[in-house]
Amino acid sequence: MSELTKTKLADLEEDFRSYKKIPSKIAEALVAREWKPDDANSWIKGSQTHTEKALTDLIKREDNKSYLYYSKLYADITNAYELLSDELKEIVDKYMWGDSDYLGWTEIAEQVHCSTGSVYRKRYKILETLAKQRGILPE
């Protein structure tokens, strides 16, 4: 079975932790793609509303690589999260996405009352699930 390197684990953890910011990155990718120099002062003219068709056209653009990347990443993290046990979901909710997201894994071990080795195994399981969703590891 393939093992995840320290570098790959760090990348996966960064992706997992960024989950709450991905929707804004998707929006930025869509807006940046359609921005024109004329839009710089659009706030002076008042808000420009887009029709539903225009928004749908924006979303369907297959040549928008940023949009495609962030959309797939968001879906992969969502799917990986759904596959986690309740215990691992709690760790993700509180220590990767919640108020205690600044804590390192040693501090997380103290908070959840388990050994450092045990919390790193839980971390590996979380990130391994994401790696499988991303196609980095076979399922």
SVG drawing of the C-alpha trace seen along z (x, -y; Angstrom):
<svg xmlns="http://www.w3.org/2000/svg" viewBox="-32 -57 40 59">
<polyline fill="none" stroke="black" stroke-width="0.4" points="0.0,0.0 1.2,-3.5 2.3,-5.7 1.8,-9.5 5.0,-11.5 5.4,-14.3 5.2,-16.8 2.0,-15.4 0.5,-15.1 1.2,-18.8 -0.3,-19.7 -3.4,-17.7 -3.8,-19.2 -3.5,-22.7 -6.2,-21.8 -8.5,-20.3 -8.0,-23.4 -8.8,-25.7 -12.3,-24.2 -14.2,-27.1 -12.4,-29.6 -12.9,-27.6 -16.4,-29.1 -14.9,-32.6 -12.0,-31.3 -14.5,-29.9 -16.3,-33.2 -13.1,-35.0 -12.2,-32.7 -15.5,-33.4 -15.3,-37.1 -11.7,-37.4 -12.3,-35.5 -15.1,-38.0 -13.6,-41.2 -12.9,-43.9 -11.1,-47.2 -14.4,-49.0 -15.6,-47.3 -13.2,-49.2 -15.6,-52.0 -18.8,-49.9 -19.5,-50.6 -20.0,-54.3 -22.7,-53.3 -24.6,-51.2 -24.7,-47.4 -24.8,-45.5 -27.0,-42.5 -26.4,-39.3 -29.3,-37.3 -29.5,-33.7 -28.5,-32.7 -25.4,-34.9 -24.4,-33.3 -25.0,-29.8 -22.8,-30.7 -20.1,-31.8 -20.2,-28.6 -20.2,-26.3 -17.0,-27.7 -14.7,-24.7 -11.7,-26.8 -11.7,-28.4 -9.0,-26.2 -9.2,-28.0 -12.9,-27.4 -12.6,-23.8 -9.7,-23.2 -11.5,-24.8 -14.8,-23.2 -13.3,-19.7 -11.3,-20.3 -14.4,-21.5 -16.3,-18.4 -13.4,-16.1 -13.1,-17.5 -16.9,-17.3 -16.9,-13.7 -13.9,-12.8 -15.5,-14.5 -18.7,-12.5 -16.7,-9.2 -15.1,-10.0 -16.2,-8.4 -18.0,-10.7 -14.8,-10.9 -12.7,-12.1 -15.5,-14.5 -15.3,-16.1 -11.6,-16.6 -12.0,-18.2 -14.9,-20.4 -13.2,-21.7 -9.5,-21.6 -9.3,-22.1 -12.3,-24.3 -13.4,-25.6 -12.3,-27.9 -9.3,-25.9 -7.9,-25.6 -4.6,-27.3 -3.6,-24.4 -0.9,-22.0 -1.4,-18.2 0.5,-17.9 -1.9,-20.3 -4.9,-18.6 -3.7,-15.3 -3.9,-17.0 -7.4,-18.4 -8.8,-15.1 -7.0,-13.2 -5.0,-10.8 -1.3,-10.2 0.5,-12.2 1.0,-9.0 -2.7,-8.3 -3.7,-11.8 -1.2,-11.6 -2.7,-8.3 -6.1,-10.0 -4.6,-12.9 -3.2,-10.4 -6.7,-8.7 -8.3,-12.0 -5.8,-13.0 -5.7,-9.5 -9.4,-9.7 -8.9,-13.0 -6.0,-11.5 -8.3,-8.7 -10.9,-11.2 -8.3,-13.2 -7.0,-10.1 -3.6,-10.3 -4.1,-6.9 -6.1,-4.0 -9.4,-3.4"/>
</svg>
